[in-house]
Amino acid sequence: MPNEVASAKPGTNFDVVGALKDAGLAALIAFGLFSLILGLRTEQDQISQQLALIPRPLLLAGAVAVVFAGRFLVALLVRRGGMIDPGALLPHRLTAKLDRLGRFLAPALLAFAIATPFLFYSNRYLLDLGILVLTYVMLGWGLNVVVGLAGLLDLGYVAFYAVGAYSYALIAQHFGLSFWICLPLAGIFAAFWGVLLGFPVLRLRGDYLAIVTLAFGEIIRLVIINWSSLTGGPNGIASIPRPSFFGIPFTDDEHGFAAFFGLEFSSTHRVVFLFYVILALALLTNYATLRLRRLPIGRAWEALREDEIACRSLGINTTHTKLTAFAIGAMIGGIAGSFFATRQGFISPESFVFMESALVLAIVVLGGMGSQLGVAIAALVMIGGFELFRGFEQFRMLVFGVVMVAIMVWRPRGLIANRTPSVFLEQRKVIPAALVEKARR
Amino acid sequence: MDYFLQQLINGIALGSIYGLVAIGYTMVYGIIGMINFAHGDVFMVGAFLALIAFLALVAIGVTAVPLALFLVLLIAMLLTALYGWAVERLAYRPLRGSFRLAPLISAIGMSIVLQNYIQITQGARVKPLPPLITGGYTLLDHGGFAVQLSNIQIIIVFTTFVLMLAFSWLVAATRLGRDMRACEQDLKMASLVGVDVDRTISLTFVIGAALAAVAGIMYLLYYGVIDFFIGFVAGVKAFTAAVLGGIGSLPGAMLGGLLIGLIETFWSAYFSIEYKDVASFSILVLVLIFLPTGILGRPEVEKV
């Protein structure tokens, strides 16, 4: 609102009239935006099939009132006109405290994750939720290699998830190989696809690359839908073999897991086992990523994220560096995908839509690109948190979108991101995200 | 031959719609160098606004189709322009000078917000609208297959042509157009010589959104059904059109739109309709890899 910026007088802290004017204008704009969409709902008549309008004046009035009140408060309390200073919201000292807290948080979270099956053994729902959250943690960490470390925006990450899931399902069904053989195979396949897709496009600039990966993701999904003879088309693949405990199946007979260990048969055994499998896979991902960051290739990734031209001047082969990041990210996605397939026992193209890519990206962005702990917490909050509020399921993606915009506006490096270089000279230095932003301007 | 001619007509009508959306992408990219990922969804919001405005007009008794259409056009353009402005103000303006992927991520967030906003408020089902503009001409009829040119196709192509002329005039001959061209060349320099950069960028979004609204109305009239998801695919195709024509170039956007419309139509007609989106997406990939400057675009120089 340029005219407001012009009329803002510095020094006047509580300018009620000005704030009212501001809020009035905002409410007017909100009314314009919401009038038709919120105020009227189109509903198809069951009998005549004609569309009818249902007015919702209260909802409209409520929304406009919220905008008015919100803008009024913001205009009154924060300096009028300008944007809110990100530093004011989360002061530097608080960020430092959060960082110190983070050192205890990570082991605490890990301990909690390990203990979960014991704590909630009887609660099947929570265990399933735990598996779901961990799957997203793993996907988030995988995408973090590509987006957070190498700085390549991949909008088609779900394609590799799909490749992993379908390669496990097809190999297991057609060749009868076990889960433990298929898992690395699926990872290798996905990595191979990553290289195949990545090779021609990685020379492109950042935003073009993002769009191309999006296109690839959609192409793979559309091919899966239409190649019915191989993939079952929109119906997907059912009765995918379930994993066994290193060869011992989870069945209720004398060769089953329960009988082997002298336990009473329970279907929860399999869930607990799956929980530990995905936990182990996620931790392996994390460990590998943390180690990779210290290798020359990892350092090259981080350098690439900061400045590609400088990288090239220093003689780093940017295409190879990007390709490695892309392939490793794809491999992690593929492994997560084959886990997904064995857990569900059923896969269909429905599970691999663009929104899924956007969801994982939102987790990485919220957690702070490059921060392992941040991604884990973001996955926990965004996936786990929303499952607990069942009634608000439909608002989930809306909130995700708002969060993505808000994070970019206020803290572009993520909520808990402190960009610590993985390799340092003498002394570990933490560079707060705010300072980095300042330096870039 | 008759079949070919029919597909040509269909392709040009479809391509006109893509072209109008592509202008929004190409202008924004030209000026601030970002992919406005939410533009496809602004197009979708425009279609919804038009649908609701039309139903509301019918409800208050405006039933004469030409008058109703004119009012719908006005309302939808105005409100969609407001959406375009709000998106820029909320999601992009605060990010100027942030790191390079920030605007794109923010735009993806905005796209998700708009999609789900419409889905929650209007429901996920498709919204049908009975055909308003019917009739047409039979161009050729050699028995068996008749080549049809419907009125709605004539209106679409004619409207697009007029809007293109008006818009080219605006860019070439008005103060705003000069400001836009100045911003396209160098934002900082333009602001130094007294161009109100924020205002120019805002107006670019406003105009782009208004054109997308027109495209949305035409989509609604042409296909007769819309849902909250049309913006995604149409957006990607329009972006493909913008890149194919040469991003930043206005005639390029129109040319690209027509090409994409034609390719999609002919692909569906002669090869397989299931893979028509795959064809469009593949063209996007191929163009970006082999012809990143597009047909009418200028090569971009990377500066440190």
Interface residues (C-beta under 8 A of the other chain):
Chain A: M1 P2 I29 G32 L33 S35 L36 I37 L38 L40 R41 T42 E43 Q44 Q49 Q50 L51 A52 L53 M83 G151 L153 L155 P200 V201 L204 G206 D207 Y208 A210 I211 V212 L214 A215 F216 E218 I219 L222 V223 I225 N226 I309 F354 M355 A358 L361 A362 V365 Q394 F395 M397 L398 F400 G401 V402 V403 M404 V405 M408 V409 P412 E437 R440 R441
Chain B: M34 I35 V45 F48 L49 L51 I52 A53 L55 A56 A59 I75 L79 L82 Y83 A86 R89 L90 A91 P94 L95 G97 S98 F99 R100 L101 A102 P103 L104 I105 S106 I108 G109 M110 S111 I112 V113 L114 Q115 N116 Y117 I118 Q119 I120 T121 Q122 G123 R125 K127 P128 L129 P130 D196 D198 R199 S202 F232 V236 F239 E274 Y275 D277 V278 F281 S282 L284 V285 L288 I289 P292 E302 V304
